[in-house]
Amino acid sequence: MKTFSRFPRSHRILFATVISGLLVPCLGFGCFGLLASQEPGSGRVPFTIGYLIFDLLLIGSICLIWWSALRTYGTDCFGMCDRCGYDLRALTSGGPCPECGRALPPVRNS
């Protein structure tokens, strides 16, 4: 999950939205299959269990994707120290972080 955290939060939310949009129809087909497997007849129990497992895995994966997309990593915002998360936006010059003493990269003026 550390590699997913290097993207900005807006990109992670966009990724989660796209993946959820692709997985929700699969979840709908799984729910339809689950309802269809409830018809009376013999030999339907394995299908019911299979559809339940399929639906639970899809719901779990959607929840995991959204949890990792919305999770804040402490240093997710621009102007925060990578080590301690101290707000560095008020600093006008480079130098070390006032909180932990970590050497900061030089500020680029654009």
Protein Blocks (a to p, Z undefined) as FASTA:
>chain_A
ZZmmmpcfklmmmmmmmmmmmmmmmmmmmmmmmmmmmpgcehklmmmmmmmmmmmmmmmm
mmmmmmmmmpcehjmpghiafklopafklpmbgcddfklopacdddddZZ
